[in-house]
């Protein structure tokens, strides 16, 4: 599942997501794209309704994301950098997702990619990957952090190292998913 925390259609984050998607397409692996910008998102207030009734009291993008998360074997989270960190929408959605559906996410690989004009990427990556630790998720990386520079699709595309890193993360995700599947066939489970 490719999850975009972008706040606009056609932006730099969308280009980075497309680069990862191209790796899955070439490999014949199915994936789905989930855009947070499609819906308003409310932050978690810790009421516990999702744990008691398995449904959040809010009907928004975070709830829709939680509804489908169990259907996927791996996750790539993409966020533009706003004010030196991940977008508020991404953090709110992840807070609610990991609070309500942690069991659906456990032991499944996850990756994070941050897209910025010039700074804040590492902080954004730390904000996202911190969620993975709480669900015992293997963190998929490349030989460099998931950092891409640019404020437009064209600028992101010209960041050849950043785009290579996104492709590498997607390839490593595929490799790890295949390893997990091979392990399951011989009885190795989490």
Secondary structure, DSSP 8 states (H G I E B T S, - for coil): -EEE--SSTTSHHHHHHHHHHHHHHHHT----EEEGGGS---------HHHHHSS-S--SHHHHHHHHGGG-SEEEEEEEEETTEE-HHHHHHHHHHHHH-HHHHTT-EEEEEEEESSS-HHHHHHHHHHHHHHTT--B---SS-SEEE-SSHHHHHH-HHHHHHHHHHHHHHHHHHHHHHHHHHTT---
